[in-house]
Protein backbone atom coordinates (compact mmCIF):
# COMPACT_ATOMS: atom_id res chain seq x y z
CA UNK A 1 0.00 0.00 0.00
CA UNK A 2 2.80 2.43 0.90
CA UNK A 3 4.52 1.69 -2.42
CA UNK A 4 1.37 2.59 -4.40
CA UNK A 5 1.01 5.90 -2.52
CA UNK A 6 4.61 6.87 -3.27
CA UNK A 7 4.11 5.94 -6.97
CA UNK A 8 0.96 8.09 -7.21
CA UNK A 9 2.72 11.07 -5.59
CA UNK A 10 5.58 10.73 -8.07
CA UNK A 11 3.19 10.84 -11.06
CA UNK A 12 1.45 13.94 -9.69
CA UNK A 13 4.81 15.67 -9.21
CA UNK A 14 5.86 14.94 -12.81
CA UNK A 15 2.58 16.33 -14.16
CA UNK A 16 2.89 19.53 -12.10
CA UNK A 17 6.45 20.11 -13.30
CA UNK A 18 5.34 19.64 -16.98
CA UNK A 19 2.47 22.14 -16.58
CA UNK A 20 4.82 24.69 -14.98
CA UNK A 21 7.22 24.33 -17.92
CA UNK A 22 4.35 24.82 -20.48
CA UNK A 23 3.37 28.11 -18.82
CA UNK A 24 6.83 29.57 -19.47
CA UNK A 25 6.98 28.27 -23.10
CA UNK A 26 6.28 31.09 -25.65
CA UNK A 27 2.91 30.51 -27.39
CA UNK A 28 3.12 29.88 -31.13
CA UNK A 29 0.55 31.37 -33.53
CA UNK A 30 -1.93 28.92 -35.02
CA UNK A 31 -2.31 29.18 -38.80
CA UNK A 32 -5.89 29.82 -39.96
CA UNK A 33 -7.20 27.65 -42.80
CA UNK A 34 -7.66 29.42 -46.17
CA UNK A 35 -11.37 29.83 -47.00
CA UNK A 36 -12.54 30.53 -50.49
CA UNK A 37 -16.10 31.83 -50.76
CA UNK A 38 -17.89 31.07 -54.01
CA UNK A 39 -21.12 32.95 -54.72
CA UNK A 40 -23.89 31.00 -56.46
CA UNK A 41 -25.59 34.24 -57.59
CA UNK A 42 -23.79 36.02 -60.45
CA UNK A 43 -23.53 39.79 -60.10
CA UNK A 44 -26.12 41.93 -61.85
CA UNK A 45 -24.73 43.82 -64.81
CA UNK A 46 -26.05 46.56 -67.01
CA UNK A 47 -27.15 45.88 -70.59
CA UNK A 48 -23.77 46.82 -72.03
CA UNK A 49 -20.68 44.71 -72.76
CA UNK A 50 -18.98 43.87 -69.50
CA UNK A 51 -16.36 41.37 -70.54
CA UNK A 52 -13.04 43.25 -70.94
CA UNK A 53 -11.70 41.04 -73.75
CA UNK A 54 -14.58 42.06 -76.07
CA UNK A 55 -13.96 45.00 -78.34
CA UNK A 56 -16.69 47.57 -79.03
CA UNK A 57 -18.62 47.12 -82.28
CA UNK A 58 -17.30 48.64 -85.44
CA UNK A 59 -19.64 50.20 -87.96
CA UNK A 60 -18.88 49.63 -91.63
CA UNK A 61 -15.87 51.67 -92.63
CA UNK A 62 -14.45 51.93 -89.12
CA UNK A 63 -11.74 49.57 -87.82
CA UNK A 64 -12.48 47.70 -84.58
CA UNK A 65 -10.87 48.92 -81.40
CA UNK A 66 -7.85 46.97 -80.28
CA UNK A 67 -8.12 44.52 -77.36
CA UNK A 68 -5.57 44.79 -74.52
CA UNK A 69 -3.02 42.02 -74.50
CA UNK A 70 -3.51 41.35 -70.79
CA UNK A 71 -6.99 41.63 -69.31
CA UNK A 72 -8.47 40.42 -66.02
CA UNK A 73 -10.51 37.26 -66.19
CA UNK A 74 -14.28 37.46 -65.94
CA UNK A 75 -16.30 35.83 -63.20
CA UNK A 76 -17.39 33.03 -65.52
CA UNK A 77 -13.80 32.32 -66.58
CA UNK A 78 -12.61 32.23 -62.94
CA UNK A 79 -15.46 29.88 -62.04
CA UNK A 80 -14.68 27.66 -65.02
CA UNK A 81 -10.99 27.61 -64.07
CA UNK A 82 -11.81 26.58 -60.51
CA UNK A 83 -14.03 23.77 -61.82
CA UNK A 84 -11.33 22.75 -64.27
CA UNK A 85 -8.80 22.36 -61.45
CA UNK A 86 -11.06 19.75 -59.87
CA UNK A 87 -11.41 17.69 -63.06
CA UNK A 88 -9.28 14.93 -64.47
CA UNK A 89 -6.97 15.86 -67.36
CA UNK A 90 -9.32 14.21 -69.87
CA UNK A 91 -12.39 16.06 -68.62
CA UNK A 92 -10.40 19.26 -68.35
CA UNK A 93 -9.45 18.95 -72.02
CA UNK A 94 -13.08 18.40 -73.01
CA UNK A 95 -14.17 21.42 -70.95
CA UNK A 96 -11.53 23.58 -72.60
CA UNK A 97 -12.68 22.41 -76.02
CA UNK A 98 -16.27 23.23 -75.11
CA UNK A 99 -15.33 26.72 -73.91
CA UNK A 100 -13.31 27.37 -77.04
CA UNK A 101 -16.56 27.52 -79.03
CA UNK A 102 -17.61 30.54 -76.96
CA UNK A 103 -14.41 32.36 -78.00
CA UNK A 104 -15.15 32.13 -81.73
CA UNK A 105 -14.38 35.40 -83.59
CA UNK A 106 -17.60 37.03 -84.82
CA UNK A 107 -18.17 39.25 -87.81
CA UNK A 108 -21.59 40.21 -89.17
CA UNK A 109 -22.70 42.31 -92.13
CA UNK A 110 -26.29 43.36 -92.78
CA UNK A 111 -28.49 45.72 -94.74
CA UNK A 112 -31.89 47.25 -93.94
CA UNK A 113 -34.45 47.79 -96.74
CA UNK A 114 -38.11 48.83 -96.89
CA UNK A 115 -41.08 47.13 -98.60
CA UNK A 116 -39.82 48.42 -101.96
CA UNK A 117 -36.24 47.16 -101.32
CA UNK A 118 -35.00 50.75 -100.87
CA UNK A 119 -32.19 51.19 -98.28
CA UNK A 120 -33.31 52.45 -94.86
CA UNK A 121 -30.85 54.76 -93.13
CA UNK A 122 -30.81 55.38 -89.39
CA UNK A 123 -32.34 52.05 -88.37
CA UNK A 124 -31.42 50.85 -84.88
CA UNK A 125 -29.59 47.52 -84.76
CA UNK A 126 -29.36 45.58 -81.48
CA UNK A 127 -27.01 42.61 -81.06
CA UNK A 128 -27.13 39.96 -78.33
CA UNK A 129 -23.99 37.79 -78.22
CA UNK A 130 -23.73 34.61 -76.12
CA UNK A 131 -20.17 34.55 -74.81
CA UNK A 132 -17.98 34.05 -71.73
CA UNK A 133 -18.88 37.37 -70.11
CA UNK A 134 -20.07 37.49 -66.51
CA UNK A 135 -23.75 36.98 -67.32
CA UNK A 136 -23.15 34.92 -70.46
CA UNK A 137 -24.44 37.58 -72.88
CA UNK A 138 -23.03 40.87 -74.16
CA UNK A 139 -25.12 43.58 -75.83
CA UNK A 140 -24.04 45.86 -78.65
CA UNK A 141 -25.83 48.59 -80.59
CA UNK A 142 -25.24 50.34 -83.90
CA UNK A 143 -27.19 51.90 -86.77
CA UNK A 144 -27.56 51.59 -90.53
CA UNK A 145 -25.78 54.06 -92.80
CA UNK A 146 -27.09 55.92 -95.87
CA UNK A 147 -27.03 52.67 -97.86
CA UNK A 148 -28.80 50.74 -95.13
CA UNK A 149 -25.58 48.88 -94.30
CA UNK A 150 -24.31 47.96 -90.83
CA UNK A 151 -21.70 45.62 -89.39
CA UNK A 152 -20.06 44.39 -86.20
CA UNK A 153 -16.54 42.92 -85.93
CA UNK A 154 -13.89 42.33 -83.27
CA UNK A 155 -16.05 40.43 -80.79
CA UNK A 156 -16.12 36.76 -79.78
CA UNK A 157 -18.93 34.40 -78.87
CA UNK A 158 -20.99 31.44 -80.00
CA UNK A 159 -24.44 32.72 -80.98
CA UNK A 160 -25.43 36.17 -82.27
CA UNK A 161 -28.96 37.52 -82.46
CA UNK A 162 -29.79 40.60 -84.54
CA UNK A 163 -32.88 42.81 -84.22
CA UNK A 164 -33.58 45.77 -86.50
CA UNK A 165 -36.14 48.51 -85.78
CA UNK A 166 -36.95 52.12 -86.59
CA UNK A 167 -39.58 54.57 -85.41
CA UNK A 168 -42.42 54.75 -87.92
CA UNK A 169 -41.77 51.27 -89.33
CA UNK A 170 -42.92 47.71 -88.67
CA UNK A 171 -40.16 45.13 -88.14
CA UNK A 172 -40.51 41.89 -90.05
CA UNK A 173 -40.72 38.72 -87.97
CA UNK A 174 -39.93 36.56 -90.96
CA UNK A 175 -36.33 37.71 -91.19
CA UNK A 176 -33.66 35.45 -89.75
CA UNK A 177 -32.73 36.55 -86.24
CA UNK A 178 -30.25 34.00 -84.82
CA UNK A 179 -26.84 33.14 -86.25
CA UNK A 180 -24.69 30.23 -84.97
CA UNK A 181 -20.93 30.69 -85.27
CA UNK A 182 -19.82 27.50 -83.47
CA UNK A 183 -21.19 24.18 -82.31
CA UNK A 184 -23.65 23.72 -85.19
CA UNK A 185 -21.54 21.46 -87.37
CA UNK A 186 -21.55 22.36 -91.05
CA UNK A 187 -24.48 24.75 -90.55
CA UNK A 188 -22.49 27.48 -88.80
CA UNK A 189 -23.10 30.93 -90.22
CA UNK A 190 -20.37 32.28 -92.52
CA UNK A 191 -20.31 36.10 -92.80
CA UNK A 192 -19.80 37.74 -96.17
CA UNK A 193 -19.18 41.47 -96.43
CA UNK A 194 -20.06 41.35 -100.11
CA UNK A 195 -23.39 39.63 -99.48
CA UNK A 196 -24.95 41.21 -96.35
CA UNK A 197 -27.96 39.67 -94.62
CA UNK A 198 -31.10 41.63 -95.58
CA UNK A 199 -33.58 42.86 -92.95
CA UNK A 200 -36.98 44.24 -93.95
CA UNK A 201 -38.96 47.14 -92.51
CA UNK A 202 -42.44 48.27 -93.57
CA UNK A 203 -43.22 51.97 -93.38
CA UNK A 204 -46.37 52.73 -91.40
CA UNK A 205 -49.15 54.40 -93.38
CA UNK A 206 -52.29 56.22 -92.29
CA UNK A 207 -54.14 53.69 -90.15
CA UNK A 208 -57.76 53.61 -89.06
CA UNK A 209 -59.47 52.88 -85.78
CA UNK A 210 -60.37 49.22 -86.24
CA UNK A 211 -62.67 47.14 -84.05
CA UNK A 212 -60.16 44.81 -82.36
CA UNK A 213 -61.42 41.71 -80.50
CA UNK A 214 -59.84 38.72 -78.76
CA UNK A 215 -61.48 35.30 -78.39
CA UNK A 216 -61.39 34.32 -75.56
CA UNK A 217 -61.43 37.89 -74.24
CA UNK A 218 -59.24 37.50 -71.15
CA UNK A 219 -55.91 36.01 -70.13
CA UNK A 220 -56.18 32.55 -68.61
CA UNK A 221 -59.44 31.65 -70.36
CA UNK A 222 -59.72 28.64 -72.67
CA UNK A 223 -62.33 28.20 -75.37
CA UNK A 224 -62.71 24.80 -77.02
CA UNK A 225 -64.46 23.53 -80.14
CA UNK A 226 -66.67 20.45 -79.91
CA UNK A 227 -65.14 17.36 -81.50
CA UNK A 228 -68.43 16.33 -83.15
CA UNK A 229 -68.87 19.33 -85.44
CA UNK A 230 -71.19 21.33 -83.22
CA UNK A 231 -70.81 24.90 -84.54
CA UNK A 232 -69.64 27.91 -82.58
CA UNK A 233 -70.25 31.42 -83.89
CA UNK A 234 -68.15 34.48 -83.08
CA UNK A 235 -69.41 38.05 -83.19
CA UNK A 236 -66.43 40.04 -84.45
CA UNK A 237 -68.15 43.34 -83.72
CA UNK A 238 -69.13 42.71 -80.09
CA UNK A 239 -66.53 40.13 -79.08
CA UNK A 240 -69.03 37.47 -77.99
CA UNK A 241 -69.44 33.75 -78.62
CA UNK A 242 -72.85 32.50 -79.73
CA UNK A 243 -74.15 28.99 -80.22
CA UNK A 244 -76.24 29.91 -83.28
CA UNK A 245 -77.16 33.24 -84.81
CA UNK A 246 -75.71 36.71 -84.37
CA UNK A 247 -72.15 35.95 -85.45
CA UNK A 248 -70.17 36.61 -88.58
CA UNK A 249 -67.65 33.76 -88.20
CA UNK A 250 -68.63 30.10 -87.72
CA UNK A 251 -66.23 27.36 -86.59
CA UNK A 252 -66.88 23.60 -86.89
CA UNK A 253 -64.43 20.92 -85.77
CA UNK A 254 -64.33 17.12 -86.01
CA UNK A 255 -61.79 14.93 -84.24
CA UNK A 256 -61.46 11.11 -84.24
CA UNK A 257 -61.61 9.90 -80.63
CA UNK A 258 -61.48 6.15 -81.33
CA UNK A 259 -57.99 6.13 -79.83
CA UNK A 260 -57.63 9.07 -77.41
CA UNK A 261 -53.94 8.26 -76.85
CA UNK A 262 -52.99 8.27 -80.53
CA UNK A 263 -50.20 10.71 -81.40
CA UNK A 264 -51.74 11.28 -84.84
CA UNK A 265 -55.47 11.22 -85.56
CA UNK A 266 -57.99 12.34 -88.15
CA UNK A 267 -59.33 15.86 -87.73
CA UNK A 268 -61.12 18.44 -89.86
CA UNK A 269 -61.93 22.10 -89.48
CA UNK A 270 -64.40 24.26 -91.39
CA UNK A 271 -64.27 28.05 -91.10
CA UNK A 272 -67.23 29.93 -92.56
CA UNK A 273 -68.06 33.61 -93.04
CA UNK A 274 -71.81 33.87 -92.49
CA UNK A 275 -73.27 36.02 -95.23
CA UNK A 276 -69.80 37.02 -96.40
CA UNK A 277 -66.54 35.46 -97.51
CA UNK A 278 -62.96 34.47 -96.68
CA UNK A 279 -59.55 34.65 -98.36
CA UNK A 280 -56.32 33.22 -96.89
CA UNK A 281 -53.86 36.04 -96.07
CA UNK A 282 -50.33 34.79 -96.73
CA UNK A 283 -48.56 38.15 -96.47
CA UNK A 284 -46.98 39.12 -93.16
CA UNK A 285 -48.64 42.53 -93.01
CA UNK A 286 -52.25 41.98 -94.12
CA UNK A 287 -53.17 45.67 -94.26
CA UNK A 288 -55.18 45.88 -97.50
CA UNK A 289 -58.19 43.61 -98.00
CA UNK A 290 -58.72 42.25 -101.53
CA UNK A 291 -61.74 43.48 -103.47
CA UNK A 292 -62.73 40.09 -104.91
CA UNK A 293 -62.02 36.36 -104.59
CA UNK A 294 -63.90 35.67 -101.34
CA UNK A 295 -65.52 32.29 -100.71
CA UNK A 296 -68.12 31.33 -98.08
CA UNK A 297 -66.00 28.74 -96.22
CA UNK A 298 -62.57 27.14 -96.02
CA UNK A 299 -62.01 23.49 -95.01
CA UNK A 300 -58.79 22.09 -93.54
CA UNK A 301 -58.75 18.28 -93.68
CA UNK A 302 -55.97 16.54 -91.74
CA UNK A 303 -56.05 12.71 -91.88
CA UNK A 304 -53.69 10.79 -89.61
CA UNK A 305 -51.93 9.37 -92.69
CA UNK A 306 -50.89 12.81 -93.93
CA UNK A 307 -47.10 12.91 -94.35
CA UNK A 308 -47.06 16.52 -93.13
CA UNK A 309 -49.62 15.96 -90.38
CA UNK A 310 -50.07 18.91 -88.00
CA UNK A 311 -51.35 18.83 -84.45
CA UNK A 312 -51.78 22.59 -84.35
CA UNK A 313 -52.83 25.17 -86.89
CA UNK A 314 -51.85 28.83 -87.24
CA UNK A 315 -53.52 30.72 -90.08
CA UNK A 316 -54.63 34.19 -91.13
CA UNK A 317 -57.60 35.28 -93.24
CA UNK A 318 -59.28 38.30 -94.76
CA UNK A 319 -63.02 38.39 -94.12
CA UNK A 320 -65.87 40.29 -95.77
CA UNK A 321 -68.86 40.77 -93.48
CA UNK A 322 -72.53 40.63 -94.57
CA UNK A 323 -72.75 44.45 -94.54
CA UNK A 324 -69.77 44.66 -96.92
CA UNK A 325 -67.20 45.76 -94.35
CA UNK A 326 -63.74 44.20 -94.39
CA UNK A 327 -61.62 42.67 -91.67
CA UNK A 328 -58.83 40.23 -90.93
CA UNK A 329 -58.23 37.66 -88.19
CA UNK A 330 -55.52 35.35 -86.87
CA UNK A 331 -56.65 31.82 -85.99
CA UNK A 332 -54.94 29.22 -83.78
CA UNK A 333 -56.15 25.66 -83.09
CA UNK A 334 -54.75 22.91 -80.88
CA UNK A 335 -56.27 19.83 -82.49
CA UNK A 336 -55.74 17.52 -79.52
CA UNK A 337 -58.40 19.15 -77.36
CA UNK A 338 -60.01 21.67 -79.72
CA UNK A 339 -58.69 24.71 -77.84
CA UNK A 340 -58.60 27.78 -80.09
CA UNK A 341 -57.96 31.52 -80.15
CA UNK A 342 -59.03 34.21 -82.62
CA UNK A 343 -57.80 37.80 -82.83
CA UNK A 344 -59.77 39.95 -85.25
CA UNK A 345 -59.71 43.48 -86.69
CA UNK A 346 -62.72 44.94 -88.54
CA UNK A 347 -62.86 48.30 -90.33
CA UNK A 348 -66.30 49.80 -89.61
CA UNK A 349 -65.91 52.54 -92.25
CA UNK A 350 -66.23 50.17 -95.22
CA UNK A 351 -62.76 50.82 -96.69
CA UNK A 352 -60.27 48.04 -97.35
CA UNK A 353 -57.63 49.63 -95.10
CA UNK A 354 -56.84 47.17 -92.29
CA UNK A 355 -53.86 48.95 -90.76
CA UNK A 356 -54.82 49.64 -87.17
CA UNK A 357 -54.28 53.01 -85.48
CA UNK A 358 -55.50 52.63 -81.88
CA UNK A 359 -54.71 56.27 -81.17
CA UNK A 360 -57.44 57.62 -83.42
Residue, then its C-alpha position, 0 to 999 in steps of 0.5 A: x500500500x505504501x509503495x502505491x502511494x509513493x508511486x501516485x505522488x511521483x506521477x502527480x509531481x511529474x505532471x505539475x512540473x510539466x504544466x509549470x514548464x508549459x506556462x513559461x513556453x512562448x505561445x506559437x501562432x496557429x495558422x488559420x485555414x484558407x477559406x474561399x467563398x464562391x457565390x452561387x448568384x452572379x452579379x447583376x450587370x447593365x445591358x452593355x458589354x462587361x467582358x473586358x476582352x470584347x472590343x466595341x462594335x465597329x460600324x462599316x468603314x471603321x476599324x475595330x478597337x484593339x483589345x488589350x493584351x492582358x486583361x483580367x478574367x471574368x467571373x465566368x472564366x474564374x469559375x470555369x478555371x476553378x471547376x477545371x482544377x477539380x477535373x481529371x486531365x481528360x475532362x479538363x481537355x473536353x471542358x476547354x474544347x467546349x469553352x473554345x466555341x464561346x471564343x469564336x471570332x464574330x463578324x456580321x454584315x447586314x443591310x436594312x431595306x423597306x417594302x420596296x427594297x430601298x435602303x433604310x438609313x438610321x435604323x437601330x440595330x441591337x445585337x445579343x452575343x452569347x459569350x464568356x462574359x459574366x452573365x453569359x451575354x453581351x449587348x451591342x448597338x449600332x445603326x444603318x448608314x445611308x445605304x442601309x448597311x451595318x456591321x459588327x466585328x472584333x467580338x467573340x462568342x458562340x451565338x449572335x442575335x440581330x434585331x432591326x427597328x426604326x420609329x415609324x416602321x414595322x419590323x418583319x418577324x420573318x427575317x432570320x434573327x439567330x446566327x450560330x458561329x460555333x457548335x452547329x456542325x456544317x451549318x455554322x453561319x459564314x459572314x460575307x461582307x459582299x453579301x450582307x444579310x437583308x432585314x426588312x422594314x415596312x413603313x407605317x401608313x395612315x391607319x384607321x381605328x379598327x374594331x379589335x377583338x380577342x377570343x377568348x377575351x381575357x388572359x387565362x381563359x380557354x375556349x374549345x371547339x366540340x369534337x363532333x362538329x357542333x358549330x360555334x359562332x363568333x361576333x367580331x363586332x361585339x366580341x361574344x361567342x354565340x351557339x347559333x345566330x348573331x355571329x359573322x364567323x362560324x367554326x366547326x371541328x371534327x376529331x377522331x376519338x377512337x384512340x384518345x392516346x394516338x399521337x396522330x389522328x384524323x381531324x377536320x376544321x371548317x371556317x365559314x363567313x356567315x353572309x360574307x366570304x374568306x380569303x387566306x392572307x399569306x402576307x406578313x402585313x395583311x393591311x389591305x383587304x382584296x376586293x374580290x375572290x372571297x368564298x363562303x368557307x374554307x375546309x382544312x382536312x388533316x387525316x392521320x396518314x398525312x405525311x405533313x400531319x399537323x397537331x396545331x394550326x396557325x392561319x390568317x384570313x381576310x373576311x368580308x362581313x354581310x354588310x360589306x365591311x372588311x376585316x382580318x383575323x388570326x386563328x390558332x387551333x390545338x387539335x388535340x383538345x379543340x382549344x382555339x384563339x381568334x384575334x380579329x380586326x374589322x374596319x367599320x368605315x367600309x374601306x379596305x384599309x386594315x392597318x390599325x391606329x388605336x390612337x385615333 
